[in-house]
Amino acid sequence: VCELFVAPFDVVLTSSDGKENTVLQPDLCVVCDPEKLKDGKRCNGAPDWVVEIVSPSNAEKELRKKMEIYQEAQVSEYWVIRPEEKELDIYLLREGRYVPQLPLFAGDIVAPEKFPQLQIDLTTIF
C-alpha cells in the first residue's frame, strides 16, 4: 500500500557513500515501502514519486540541486510543476540517471509511471 504525503514532511536521504544525510521536504511524495515509514514522522530513504511545485521562492539552482539529490537517492520519478508556465516536467530514472520526458501542458493527460491508473488532466492543475 502506497501513501501520499504533503509538505511539510521530511524525506531523509543518505549520500551514496553513506556518510551524510540530507533532509528535504518535497511538496508531494508517494512512499510504497512501509519500512521507510517506521517512525511515522518521516520517510527514511527514497520515495517512489516526488513532486515539486515551482514558486517564486524556488530558484532554478535550488531545483537542480534537489534533482541531483533525488537522482543520487534513486527516486524513480520526479515531477516539476511550473504553474506560471503551465508546464509539467517529468524525469524518469533510467540506469541510475534521470531522463527528461517531453514537457506537458494544460489539456494533456498524464499518469505517473508506477501508477498508470492515476490519470491526471493537467487542466485541473493549471
N, C-alpha and C positions, 0 to 999 in steps of 0.2 A: 504494500500500500504506500502510495506516494503522498507527501504532504506539501502544501503550499505555504510559504512564509513571506510576510511583507515586512519591509524595514519599519522600525529598527529591529533587526535580527542579525546576530553576529554569525559570520562564517569564518572559522579558524582554519587557515591553510598552512601547511608546513612546507618549507622550501625543499627542493629536490635533494639537498644534502642533509636534510633532517635537522638542521641546526637552528632554523629561525621560523617563528610563527608570524603570519600576517593575519590581521583581523580586518575583514571587510564587511560592509553592510549593503548588499545589493538591494535594489528597490523591490525585486521579487526573486524568489528562488524556489525550486522544487527539489525535494530530497526524497529518494526512494529507498535508501538504505537505513533501516531503523538503528543500526549500530552507530551511525553518525550522529544520532539524536539522543544518545544515552542520558545525558544530564538534563535534557528537556529545555534548556535555555539557549542553546546554540547548536550549530552544525559543526562537527569536528571532521573536516575533510571536504572534498569537492562535492557540491550539489550536482544534480543531474542536469539542471537547466537554470541559467541565470539571466535575468532581465534587468537592464539598467535604463532609466529614463533620463535623457539629457535635459538639463535645466541650465539657466544662466550660471549657476554656481558650479557646474561641472565643466572644467576646462578640458579641451581635447587631449592635452597632455595627461591629465588625470585618467581619462577614459582609456588611453593607450596603455598606461601603466597597469590599470586594472585588467585589461585584456591579456597582458603579458603574464600577470599573476594567475588568472584563471586558466590560461593555456598551460602554464607550468604545472598547475594542480590537476590538469586533465578534466576540467569541466567540459562535458561533451557538447553542450550547445549554449551559445552566448548570444543574446539579442540586445541590440541597442536601439531604443525608440527615440526618434528625434521629432518631438511634437511640432516645433516651429517649421521644420521642413516637410512635415507629414510623411516621414520616411522611417522604414524599419530596416536595419542592417542585421543580418544573421551570419554568424560564424559557426561552422561545424568542425569539430575536431576530427582530423584525418591523419593517422600515423603520427600523432603527437603534436600536430600543428593546426592552427585554425585556418580554414579555407573560407574566404568570404563568398557569400552567395550573392546573386543579383539583388539590388535593393528593391524593396516592396513599398507600395504607396496605398493611400486611401482607395478603396474599391477592390484591392487584392484580398484574396482569402489565403490564409496560411495556417499551417499546423506545425507544432514542434515535432522534430523527427521521432522522438521517443513516444509521443502521444498523438499519432496520426488522426485519432478520432476527435481531437480537440480542434475543430475548425474555427478560426478566428477571422471575422470580417474586419479588416483594418479600418473601414469606415466607422465602426463603433468606437475605435480608439481615437481617430483623428477627427 
